[in-house]
């Protein structure tokens, strides 16, 4: 129990001194918000009623060609976010270990 309390106190200290990491958290938050926005727009676009839309319409065909690219960039962004989050977790663990 004492070890857990000590680690918890060190984590609180880490959070208090995390001003240097704040920009990384904000960048990750911004990227995750953008990925969610792209996904929502793709879903809304796919749910448009097909009886009113002509596939030969140039704006639609251009939009349809951009969807796979947007999905690919979203997947790459998910991998980048996971890597960054893993890095931040590792940094906090190293900080806690070196402080104990």
N, C-alpha and C positions, 0 to 999 in steps of 0.2 A: 504494500500500500504506500509506503514511504517513497519508494522508487517511482511509482506512478504519479504521486503528488509532485515530486521533484521534476519529472518530465513535463507535467502539465504547467508548472510554474515557468519552466524554460520555454515552453511553447508560447505562453503569454508574453514573455520577454521578447521572443522572436516577433510576435505580432506587433508589439509596441515599437520595435526597431525596424520595421519592414518598410520604411519610407523609400528605401532604395529599390524595393521590389514592387512598389505601387504602380510604377509605369508599366511593368511587365503584366501585372494583373489587369490593368486597364486595357492594354493592347489585346490580351486574350479575351477579355469580356467583349470588346468591340468586334473582334473577329468572329466569336461565337454568335453574337447578335446578327452580324451580316450573313453568316451561314444559315441561320434560322430564317432570315428574311428571304434569302434566295430560294430556300426549300418551300416556303409558304407560297411564293409567287409561282413557282413551277407547278405546285399542286393546283392552285387556282387556275392557272393557264390550262392545265390538262382537263379541268372540270368544265371548261366552257362548252356550251351545247354545240355538238358537231353539225347539227342540221342547219345552223345559221352561218356556218363558217365554210368558206370555200378553200380547199387545200391549195388551189392554184393562186390564191391571193398572195402577192409578193410580201407584204408585211408578215403574214402568217408563216410563210415558208422560211423567211429569214429568222423569225423567232424560233421556229422548230430546229433550225441548224445550231442555234446558240444554246439550247437546253443541254445537249450532251457535254458541251464545253463547261457550262456552269456546274453541272453535276461532277465533272472531273475535278474542277477547282475546289469544289466543296469537299470532296473526298480528300484531296491533298491538304486542305486546311484542317480537316479533322485529324489527320495524321500529325500535322505540325503542332496543333493544339495539344494533342496527347503527349507528344515529345516534350513540349514546354512545361506542361503540368507535371510530368514525371521529373523533369529537371528541377522544378521548384520544390517538389516534395523531397527530392534528394538533397537539395541545398538546405532545407529546413532540418532534415535528419542529421546532416553533417554538422549544422550549427548546434543542434541539441547535444550531439555526442561530444563535440569539442568543448562545450560549456560545462559538461558534467565532470 
